[in-house]
């Protein structure tokens, strides 16, 4: 009993110290719990629980940004708290004002902003980097230890929250099961929701804050485990990976070829791992690989050249997108890190963090340097180039999609690349798409292809060789018809069914690639093979099978003679073989 009392007393004292040391952060945790409680109560259907009459209550939803903004608000508050420290009261007011302003912004900003790359960069990159820079620690050793302190506090808080959550759920569900307490699935969900809410919105951040000061002032020492991990696993793995990249560089030099575009991502991951393991050498005694990590700028130089060659190859092939711009930013940070660590005086992790913060801030928030602006210019220029190569630009410089020749398989790859650029512009700036290229949406290009397989290739990039493309079919449905059907002169209309046996109604069959029409009394009215049917239709329309204007729904969904008119609801045509492949008869008319 005394131990329990001591535990509760110590816990209360710890929470009180956190509340006094971090008042704004503690208030944010309570605010998150209140918001979560409101949302849980709004989402829960008490009519169902109480078996009440009447319709269930309509589920309401708080704005998305109210919850999405909370982690960023917490980090921003912690940054300001670190910066002002024990400053004057005026500066301390800023510490209380920042979370209030960000909380108000979370209610006012539209949900679209929270799904943008700008919000992701702010939350995942700028805020953590700002927290590390706020302590203004230049020496590498203390900077690494403080970074590990933040990570340890967050990890320990997460472990405590996860343990508490699982324990509470296990106790609750065990009591319900053992004592046969009646509870519906909705009640279980309600209780579990509250357990999750208070574990992660209250216990996790408060536990992390309670441990944070101790971890920041602590000097972590290496253990046998860290020695084994760094000296015998990670460092040798980096050496092997470096050797692989060097061999690839030699292969490129001897074959005089360009590197694969995806190599840029591999080199970036390798270089970041290289600098991370170098930073963690502060924990290792003895340090077996100083000969390698002390010359990191020299060893990282060939992979760095490989990275930029891969990036240029990737951008040249596909143009810039938001995330490729950020990849270039990461490459610039990586290049700056290699340059900074070329000299002992400038080799500071703080400088790398500052460089990363400035570059990401520029691309996220300065319009002239934004990733979106660079990407739109690049994709517009790429679309102009591809449209010119495929001959789709008219005299005014806009797209003339009527010039697309589906049979020209040599152009399919360019059509695919053109659609990718137009689709990017469609996603990011439809006004630019309409103003520059004269089309409202990118799917207008897709509608010019009748073959489903070619359309899928253009839209999704599915594998398709030119021989297969030449043999592909085009399909037409009566929903594509532009002109009404003229039935003047025909007296009788039949809506046949596709039965092979006589059921007393008009019917049709297409077995053996031959169309047969039957009258209700069972007499065969018409018989043509698919090849004959297509050839006769071409003769009726005065077109050759290779004539592009032939291939429309208005031309190929009808067959007409002096005594018979057939309308098809759907038809599939092989352009390579000049024949119908499949037919569905809608109606036929006789005199």
KEDORO-309454 format. One line per 10 residues: number of its first residue (from 0); their letters; for each residue x, y, z of C-alpha. Coordinates in Angstrom, 3 decimals, decimal comma. Layout:
REM KEDORO-309454
NUM = a = X/Y/Z | ... $
REM end
This chain:
REM KEDORO-309454
0 = xxxxxxxxxx = 0,000/0,000/0,000 | 2,861/2,358/0,841 | 4,500/1,564/-2,494 | 1,301/2,330/-4,369 | 0,944/5,575/-2,450 | 4,561/6,490/-3,229 | 4,051/5,652/-6,920 | 0,939/7,819/-7,162 | 2,657/10,651/-5,302 | 5,719/10,521/-7,567 $
10 = xxxxxxxxxx = 3,498/10,412/-10,667 | 1,502/13,414/-9,505 | 4,712/15,336/-8,718 | 6,123/14,479/-12,152 | 2,960/15,646/-13,921 | 2,940/18,835/-11,862 | 6,574/19,552/-12,807 | 5,749/19,003/-16,488 | 2,741/21,328/-16,251 | 4,853/24,041/-14,608 $
20 = xxxxxxxxxx = 7,829/23,559/-16,933 | 5,760/23,209/-20,145 | 2,398/24,942/-19,533 | 1,501/25,585/-23,180 | 2,425/22,043/-24,247 | 0,362/20,584/-21,394 | -2,586/22,775/-22,387 | -2,289/21,488/-25,961 | -2,459/17,889/-24,700 | -5,623/18,655/-22,734 $
30 = xxxxxxxxxx = -7,042/20,486/-25,764 | -6,338/17,417/-27,939 | -8,167/15,193/-25,443 | -11,168/17,531/-25,426 | -11,308/17,555/-29,230 | -10,955/13,785/-29,349 | -13,745/13,374/-26,802 | -16,051/15,602/-28,839 | -15,337/13,656/-32,020 | -15,837/10,275/-30,319 $
40 = xxxxxxxxxx = -19,142/11,368/-28,839 | -20,307/12,771/-32,175 | -19,357/9,559/-33,958 | -21,047/7,222/-31,465 | -24,684/6,260/-32,112 | -26,443/6,253/-28,767 | -29,768/5,438/-30,431 | -28,347/2,055/-31,334 | -27,014/1,523/-27,802 | -30,294/2,378/-26,119 $
50 = xxxxxxxxxx = -32,433/0,701/-28,810 | -34,360/3,950/-29,087 | -37,020/4,507/-31,690 | -36,411/6,809/-34,573 | -33,554/7,327/-36,965 | -29,943/7,217/-35,830 | -28,261/10,501/-35,110 | -26,346/12,002/-37,988 | -22,582/11,647/-37,504 | -20,820/14,994/-37,397 $
60 = xxxxxxxxxx = -17,181/15,615/-38,096 | -14,718/18,198/-36,813 | -12,555/19,893/-39,476 | -9,657/17,678/-40,589 | -7,059/20,325/-39,820 | -8,036/20,467/-36,142 | -6,379/17,085/-35,578 | -3,803/17,149/-38,383 | -2,315/20,399/-37,122 | -1,786/19,224/-33,527 $
70 = xxxxxxxxxx = 1,680/17,585/-33,934 | 2,962/20,621/-35,846 | 1,517/22,972/-33,216 | 3,190/20,976/-30,442 | 6,584/21,070/-32,201 | 6,282/24,801/-32,973 | 5,416/25,524/-29,340 | 8,397/23,507/-28,156 | 10,661/25,390/-30,589 | 9,524/28,772/-29,281 $
80 = xxxxxxxxxx = 9,847/27,528/-25,699 | 13,444/26,491/-26,391 | 14,261/29,795/-28,078 | 12,828/32,122/-25,429 | 14,120/30,064/-22,491 | 14,308/32,375/-19,538 | 13,936/35,546/-21,561 | 11,914/38,582/-20,585 | 8,177/38,488/-20,046 | 7,543/39,997/-23,489 $
90 = xxxxxxxxxx = 9,294/37,081/-25,165 | 7,514/34,630/-22,863 | 4,227/36,033/-24,181 | 5,267/34,841/-27,643 | 5,562/31,317/-26,214 | 1,887/31,417/-25,213 | 0,769/33,259/-28,360 | 2,214/30,856/-30,976 | 0,133/27,785/-30,028 | -2,966/29,968/-29,817 $
100 = xxxxxxxxxx = -2,452/31,354/-33,335 | -1,696/27,930/-34,816 | -4,761/26,469/-33,128 | -6,934/29,196/-34,650 | -5,307/28,526/-38,048 | -6,168/24,813/-37,786 | -9,870/25,769/-37,713 | -9,635/28,276/-40,556 | -7,386/26,555/-43,099 | -9,148/24,404/-45,671 $
110 = xxxxxxxxxx = -8,591/20,663/-45,680 | -6,846/20,934/-49,077 | -3,795/22,547/-47,461 | -3,268/19,586/-45,149 | -2,845/17,201/-48,057 | -0,183/19,250/-49,839 | 3,544/18,626/-50,009 | 3,998/22,013/-48,296 | 2,256/20,790/-45,140 | 4,188/17,515/-45,218 $
120 = xxxxxxxxxx = 7,528/19,323/-45,589 | 6,624/21,704/-42,769 | 5,590/18,944/-40,358 | 8,149/16,274/-41,223 | 11,206/18,383/-42,113 | 11,074/22,051/-41,108 | 9,616/21,572/-37,611 | 12,079/18,833/-36,482 | 15,028/20,735/-37,976 | 13,847/23,925/-36,286 $
130 = xxxxxxxxxx = 13,705/22,101/-32,952 | 17,307/20,901/-33,344 | 18,529/24,349/-34,402 | 16,681/26,152/-31,600 | 19,268/25,016/-29,057 | 22,048/26,717/-31,093 | 24,605/24,012/-30,369 | 27,520/24,128/-32,815 | 29,943/21,381/-31,634 | 29,170/18,027/-33,209 $
140 = xxxxxxxxxx = 29,293/15,972/-29,994 | 26,671/17,936/-28,021 | 24,530/18,367/-31,155 | 24,412/14,592/-31,698 | 23,674/13,935/-28,019 | 20,819/16,449/-28,002 | 19,373/14,918/-31,167 | 19,516/11,496/-29,515 | 17,888/13,038/-26,432 | 14,843/14,143/-28,420 $
150 = xxxxxxxxxx = 14,625/10,749/-30,119 | 14,955/8,868/-26,818 | 12,276/11,013/-25,143 | 9,830/10,454/-28,016 | 10,600/6,717/-28,111 | 10,257/6,222/-24,347 | 7,009/8,215/-24,318 | 5,707/6,076/-27,176 | 6,640/2,850/-25,394 | 4,866/4,014/-22,227 $
160 = xxxxxxxxxx = 1,771/5,012/-24,212 | 1,692/1,747/-26,154 | 2,133/-0,326/-22,985 | -0,596/1,593/-21,157 | -2,967/1,311/-24,119 | -2,515/-2,439/-24,555 | -2,762/-3,055/-20,790 | -5,980/-1,056/-20,462 | -7,532/-2,805/-23,464 | -6,517/-6,231/-22,148 $
170 = xxxxxxxxxx = -8,037/-5,518/-18,719 | -11,279/-4,149/-20,151 | -11,889/-6,953/-22,640 | -10,886/-9,613/-20,115 | -13,381/-8,317/-17,536 | -16,144/-8,215/-20,176 | -15,370/-11,771/-21,263 | -14,844/-13,406/-17,849 | -17,903/-11,945/-16,136 | -20,181/-12,129/-19,211 $
180 = xxxxxxxxxx = -20,986/-8,421/-19,086 | -23,299/-7,602/-22,001 | -21,722/-5,049/-24,301 | -22,257/-4,467/-27,999 | -19,551/-3,953/-30,577 | -20,337/-0,217/-30,509 | -19,625/-0,044/-26,764 | -16,333/-1,908/-27,223 | -15,392/0,550/-29,952 | -16,321/3,512/-27,726 $
190 = xxxxxxxxxx = -14,158/2,336/-24,805 | -11,235/1,423/-27,074 | -11,430/4,860/-28,711 | -11,106/6,602/-25,347 | -8,185/4,355/-24,348 | -6,361/5,161/-27,589 | -7,123/8,876/-27,236 | -5,798/9,331/-23,699 | -2,801/7,046/-24,304 | -1,498/8,916/-27,332 $
200 = xxxxxxxxxx = -2,868/12,437/-26,888 | -2,041/12,761/-23,176 | 0,284/10,061/-21,858 | 2,744/9,993/-24,774 | 3,585/13,740/-24,964 | 3,553/14,251/-21,169 | 5,854/11,269/-20,593 | 8,203/12,482/-23,352 | 8,298/15,993/-21,863 | 8,927/14,584/-18,379 $
210 = xxxxxxxxxx = 11,995/12,724/-19,676 | 13,208/15,360/-22,124 | 15,280/17,616/-19,857 | 17,120/14,658/-18,360 | 17,917/13,138/-21,739 | 19,106/16,461/-23,195 | 21,597/16,971/-20,377 | 22,636/13,318/-20,329 | 25,731/12,059/-22,136 | 24,773/8,653/-23,547 $
220 = xxxxxxxxxx = 27,543/6,088/-23,447 | 28,098/3,340/-25,948 | 27,324/-0,234/-24,986 | 28,398/-3,577/-26,318 | 25,249/-3,622/-28,416 | 25,962/-0,252/-30,042 | 29,580/-1,284/-30,599 | 28,462/-4,474/-32,371 | 25,810/-2,652/-34,386 | 28,024/0,216/-35,535 $
230 = xxxxxxxxxx = 31,456/-1,408/-35,790 | 30,520/-4,858/-37,040 | 27,293/-4,416/-38,998 | 26,529/-0,891/-40,224 | 30,046/0,379/-40,964 | 31,087/-2,775/-42,909 | 27,764/-2,664/-44,785 | 28,473/0,934/-45,811 | 31,936/-0,055/-47,025 | 30,467/-2,852/-49,146 $
240 = xxxxxxxxxx = 27,788/-0,530/-50,540 | 30,432/2,082/-51,342 | 32,415/-0,568/-53,213 | 29,299/-1,492/-55,228 | 28,751/2,150/-56,196 | 32,408/2,513/-57,173 | 32,130/-0,558/-59,410 | 29,011/0,895/-61,002 | 30,913/4,145/-61,657 | 33,666/2,140/-63,377 $
250 = xxxxxxxxxx = 31,093/0,307/-65,479 | 29,633/3,619/-66,633 | 33,089/4,945/-67,506 | 34,115/1,849/-69,482 | 30,789/1,463/-71,315 | 30,415/5,224/-71,723 | 26,730/5,075/-70,782 | 24,387/7,090/-68,597 | 23,420/5,866/-65,104 | 19,896/4,693/-64,364 $
260 = xxxxxxxxxx = 17,636/7,432/-63,034 | 16,706/5,440/-59,923 | 20,359/5,353/-58,835 | 19,909/8,888/-57,479 | 17,584/7,593/-54,756 | 20,040/4,810/-53,850 | 22,982/7,207/-53,581 | 20,984/9,653/-51,470 | 20,020/6,889/-49,041 | 23,627/5,697/-48,883 $
270 = xxxxxxxxxx = 25,029/9,195/-48,217 | 22,472/9,958/-45,497 | 23,255/6,610/-43,852 | 26,944/7,452/-44,142 | 26,593/10,748/-42,261 | 24,223/9,203/-39,710 | 26,658/6,424/-38,836 | 29,480/8,989/-38,720 | 27,452/10,992/-36,184 | 26,813/7,883/-34,091 $
280 = xxxxxxxxxx = 30,572/7,251/-33,893 | 30,402/9,592/-30,887 | 28,954/6,622/-28,967 | 31,564/4,078/-30,038 | 34,711/3,199/-28,122 | 36,993/2,116/-29,743 | 36,293/3,791/-33,078 | 37,582/1,313/-35,656 | 36,670/3,191/-38,819 | 38,011/6,699/-38,227 $
290 = xxxxxxxxxx = 40,222/6,246/-41,288 | 37,010/6,046/-43,344 | 34,700/8,534/-41,586 | 37,404/11,202/-41,147 | 37,764/11,251/-44,954 | 34,054/11,042/-45,653 | 34,134/13,884/-48,187 | 36,657/12,029/-50,317 | 34,866/8,665/-50,176 | 31,453/10,263/-50,823 $
300 = xxxxxxxxxx = 32,593/12,222/-53,880 | 32,223/9,505/-56,592 | 28,709/8,505/-55,379 | 27,833/12,211/-55,318 | 28,786/12,576/-58,992 | 26,741/9,440/-59,695 | 23,774/10,985/-57,877 | 23,742/14,126/-59,980 | 24,147/12,156/-63,192 | 21,169/9,995/-62,168 $
310 = xxxxxxxxxx = 19,081/13,036/-61,283 | 19,801/14,699/-64,622 | 18,882/11,461/-66,396 | 15,613/11,188/-64,445 | 14,649/14,805/-65,009 | 15,579/14,592/-68,680 | 13,343/11,541/-69,146 | 10,317/12,574/-67,087 | 10,627/16,279/-66,279 | 10,328/17,832/-62,837 $
320 = xxxxxxxxxx = 7,607/17,072/-60,312 | 7,220/18,347/-56,759 | 9,002/15,352/-55,318 | 11,811/15,419/-57,901 | 12,413/19,056/-56,970 | 12,675/17,951/-53,353 | 15,069/15,194/-54,457 | 17,268/17,898/-56,036 | 17,027/19,853/-52,768 | 18,182/16,751/-50,909 $
330 = xxxxxxxxxx = 21,046/16,459/-53,378 | 22,009/20,068/-52,707 | 21,987/19,356/-48,953 | 24,079/16,252/-49,511 | 26,549/18,229/-51,646 | 26,753/20,939/-48,974 | 27,412/18,296/-46,311 | 30,236/16,766/-48,332 | 31,725/20,227/-48,915 | 31,381/21,268/-45,242 $
340 = xxxxxxxxxx = 33,065/18,140/-43,928 | 36,002/18,620/-46,278 | 37,452/20,864/-43,522 | 37,393/20,266/-39,759 | 36,428/23,871/-38,976 | 33,277/23,830/-41,145 | 32,285/20,208/-40,591 | 29,305/20,846/-38,300 | 25,976/19,003/-38,284 | 24,343/22,237/-37,189 $
350 = xxxxxxxxxx = 25,366/23,845/-40,486 | 23,880/20,920/-42,410 | 20,606/21,275/-40,504 | 20,571/25,030/-41,186 | 21,245/24,464/-44,894 | 18,434/21,906/-45,084 | 16,034/24,229/-43,267 | 16,735/27,179/-45,583 | 16,479/25,145/-48,806 | 13,268/23,353/-47,822 $
360 = xxxxxxxxxx = 11,744/26,621/-46,624 | 12,546/28,310/-49,947 | 10,996/25,522/-52,026 | 7,949/25,242/-49,772 | 7,044/28,884/-49,130 | 8,753/31,284/-51,569 | 6,631/31,305/-54,763 | 9,527/32,042/-57,099 | 11,492/29,043/-55,796 | 8,576/26,749/-54,967 $
370 = xxxxxxxxxx = 8,642/23,124/-56,063 | 5,259/23,549/-57,764 | 6,438/26,519/-59,839 | 9,552/24,667/-61,049 | 7,481/21,558/-61,807 | 4,795/23,389/-63,789 | 7,402/25,139/-65,941 | 9,210/21,859/-66,570 | 6,091/19,829/-67,428 | 4,753/22,608/-69,686 $
380 = xxxxxxxxxx = 8,013/22,704/-71,646 | 8,048/18,893/-71,839 | 4,459/18,775/-73,107 | 5,266/21,430/-75,744 | 8,283/19,457/-76,934 | 6,383/16,137/-77,151 | 3,366/17,725/-78,825 | 5,685/19,211/-81,426 | 7,420/15,861/-82,021 | 4,077/14,096/-82,519 $
390 = xxxxxxxxxx = 2,740/16,833/-84,807 | -0,205/17,683/-82,573 | 0,386/21,445/-82,364 | -1,666/23,643/-84,681 | -0,625/27,004/-86,127 | -1,523/28,802/-82,889 | 0,630/26,447/-80,841 | -2,297/24,646/-79,200 | -3,152/20,961/-79,245 | -5,124/19,606/-82,184 $
400 = xxxxxxxxxx = -6,113/16,157/-80,919 | -7,824/15,274/-84,194 | -4,343/14,695/-85,633 | -3,769/11,651/-83,408 | -3,275/8,507/-85,483 | -3,927/5,472/-83,313 | -2,393/3,181/-85,950 | 0,974/4,955/-85,788 | 2,492/2,658/-83,178 | 5,853/4,422/-83,412 $
410 = xxxxxxxxxx = 4,295/7,426/-81,661 | 2,622/5,534/-78,788 | 5,520/6,086/-76,384 | 5,476/9,832/-77,051 | 1,696/9,885/-76,609 | 2,191/8,182/-73,254 | 4,806/10,740/-72,172 | 2,676/13,632/-73,443 | -0,314/12,406/-71,458 | 1,831/12,127/-68,297 $
420 = xxxxxxxxxx = 2,809/15,807/-68,583 | -0,734/16,934/-69,418 | -2,114/14,905/-66,522 | 0,365/16,563/-64,141 | -0,793/19,997/-65,342 | -4,396/18,825/-64,986 | -3,783/17,868/-61,350 | -1,991/21,089/-60,417 | -3,237/23,922/-62,672 | -6,188/23,316/-65,019 $
430 = xxxxxxxxxx = -6,221/26,989/-66,009 | -2,650/26,728/-67,297 | -3,615/23,567/-69,206 | -6,547/25,305/-70,884 | -4,699/28,549/-71,585 | -1,570/26,992/-73,068 | -2,888/23,849/-74,783 | -6,555/24,644/-75,362 | -7,986/21,563/-73,596 | -9,964/21,483/-70,369 $
440 = xxxxxxxxxx = -8,798/18,108/-69,012 | -6,045/15,639/-69,843 | -8,558/12,834/-70,446 | -9,521/14,522/-73,717 | -6,355/12,983/-75,166 | -7,394/9,517/-73,904 | -10,790/9,790/-75,576 | -9,057/9,849/-78,971 | -7,971/6,215/-78,578 | -10,636/3,558/-79,203 $
450 = xxxxxxxxxx = -8,545/0,569/-78,165 | -8,917/-0,206/-74,477 | -5,420/-1,679/-74,320 | -3,818/1,354/-75,958 | -5,833/3,644/-73,688 | -4,596/1,702/-70,657 | -1,034/1,942/-71,964 | -1,321/5,702/-72,468 | -2,898/6,263/-69,048 | -1,142/3,714/-66,846 $
460 = xxxxxxxxxx = 1,990/2,719/-68,758 | 1,174/-0,994/-69,061 | 3,634/-2,960/-71,182 | 2,716/-2,923/-74,874 | 4,912/-3,789/-77,870 | 4,311/-2,358/-81,327 | 3,301/-5,719/-82,856 | 0,659/-6,158/-80,174 | -0,528/-2,576/-80,652 | -1,001/-3,135/-84,378 $
470 = xxxxxxxxxx = -3,231/-6,159/-83,721 | -5,334/-4,500/-81,035 | -9,030/-3,880/-81,414 | -11,192/-0,811/-80,981 | -14,592/-0,924/-79,318 | -17,628/1,281/-79,948 | -20,886/1,623/-78,031 | -24,167/3,337/-78,864 | -23,451/5,885/-76,097 | -20,876/7,398/-78,501 $
480 = xxxxxxxxxx = -23,401/8,051/-81,275 | -23,682/11,652/-82,372 | -26,454/11,469/-84,954 | -29,943/9,958/-84,479 | -30,813/6,749/-86,322 | -32,967/7,292/-89,441 | -35,538/4,498/-89,895 | -37,639/6,082/-92,649 | -39,118/3,450/-94,951 | -38,892/0,499/-92,536 $
490 = xxxxxxxxxx = -42,208/-0,886/-91,240 | -41,249/-3,548/-88,669 | -38,907/-3,265/-85,668 | -37,471/-6,230/-83,809 | -35,529/-6,278/-80,536 | -33,777/-9,636/-80,788 | -32,366/-11,707/-77,961 | -29,096/-13,605/-78,233 | -30,516/-17,123/-77,891 | -29,326/-20,034/-79,998 $
500 = xxxxxxxxxx = -32,745/-21,773/-79,765 | -36,179/-20,646/-80,910 | -38,114/-19,202/-77,972 | -40,849/-17,568/-80,035 | -39,184/-14,149/-80,334 | -36,755/-12,575/-82,732 | -33,195/-13,561/-82,008 | -29,621/-13,406/-83,245 | -26,443/-15,496/-82,925 | -22,743/-14,715/-83,551 $
510 = xxxxxxxxxx = -21,271/-18,206/-83,320 | -18,474/-19,012/-85,737 | -17,816/-15,289/-86,297 | -21,024/-15,137/-88,311 | -24,049/-12,952/-87,624 | -27,450/-14,644/-88,082 | -30,843/-12,940/-87,610 | -34,052/-14,894/-87,040 | -37,663/-13,774/-87,200 | -40,092/-14,746/-84,405 $
520 = xxxxxxxxxx = -41,424/-17,683/-86,495 | -37,911/-19,146/-86,612 | -37,056/-18,301/-90,219 | -33,480/-17,139/-90,839 | -33,596/-13,605/-92,215 | -29,933/-12,705/-92,616 | -26,494/-14,329/-92,512 | -23,081/-12,712/-92,971 | -19,576/-13,532/-91,698 | -17,838/-10,811/-89,686 $
530 = xxxxxxxxxx = -15,376/-10,281/-92,563 | -18,170/-9,927/-95,137 | -20,168/-7,662/-92,855 | -17,217/-5,286/-92,416 | -16,336/-5,273/-96,117 | -19,925/-4,545/-97,139 | -20,163/-1,761/-94,559 | -17,033/-0,143/-96,019 | -18,595/-0,358/-99,492 | -21,829/1,195/-98,198 $
540 = xxxxxxxxxx = -19,907/4,133/-96,735 | -17,467/4,415/-99,696 | -14,420/4,039/-97,402 | -11,312/1,903/-97,691 | -10,573/-0,222/-94,577 | -7,480/1,904/-93,858 | -9,357/5,222/-93,955 | -9,282/6,851/-90,523 | -12,738/8,551/-90,824 | -14,320/5,096/-91,095 $
550 = xxxxxxxxxx = -13,624/4,276/-87,472 | -16,443/5,998/-85,615 | -19,484/4,699/-83,764 | -21,829/6,387/-86,271 | -20,259/4,392/-89,106 | -19,637/0,983/-87,565 | -22,694/0,475/-85,362 | -25,063/0,198/-88,350 | -25,579/-2,025/-91,360 | -28,108/-0,943/-94,001 $
560 = xxxxxxxxxx = -29,576/-2,451/-97,191 | -32,690/-1,635/-99,173 | -34,747/-4,110/-97,137 | -32,892/-4,381/-93,808 | -31,413/-2,043/-91,184 | -29,359/-3,419/-88,264 | -28,274/-1,295/-85,302 | -25,634/-2,606/-82,902 | -25,434/-1,626/-79,241 | -21,740/-2,514/-79,167 $
570 = xxxxxxxxxx = -19,087/-3,583/-81,629 | -15,438/-4,520/-81,453 | -13,341/-4,025/-84,583 | -9,844/-5,214/-85,470 | -8,109/-2,492/-87,428 | -5,199/-4,724/-88,316 | -7,392/-7,501/-89,760 | -10,150/-5,203/-91,062 | -13,048/-7,125/-89,605 | -15,591/-7,189/-86,805 $
580 = xxxxxxxxxx = -14,458/-9,206/-83,792 | -17,594/-9,123/-81,645 | -21,125/-7,734/-82,030 | -24,187/-7,088/-79,898 | -27,384/-6,451/-81,870 | -29,692/-3,788/-80,453 | -32,533/-3,815/-83,029 | -33,178/-4,672/-86,668 | -35,759/-3,207/-89,006 | -37,479/-4,672/-92,090 $
590 = x = -39,882/-3,418/-94,736 $
REM end
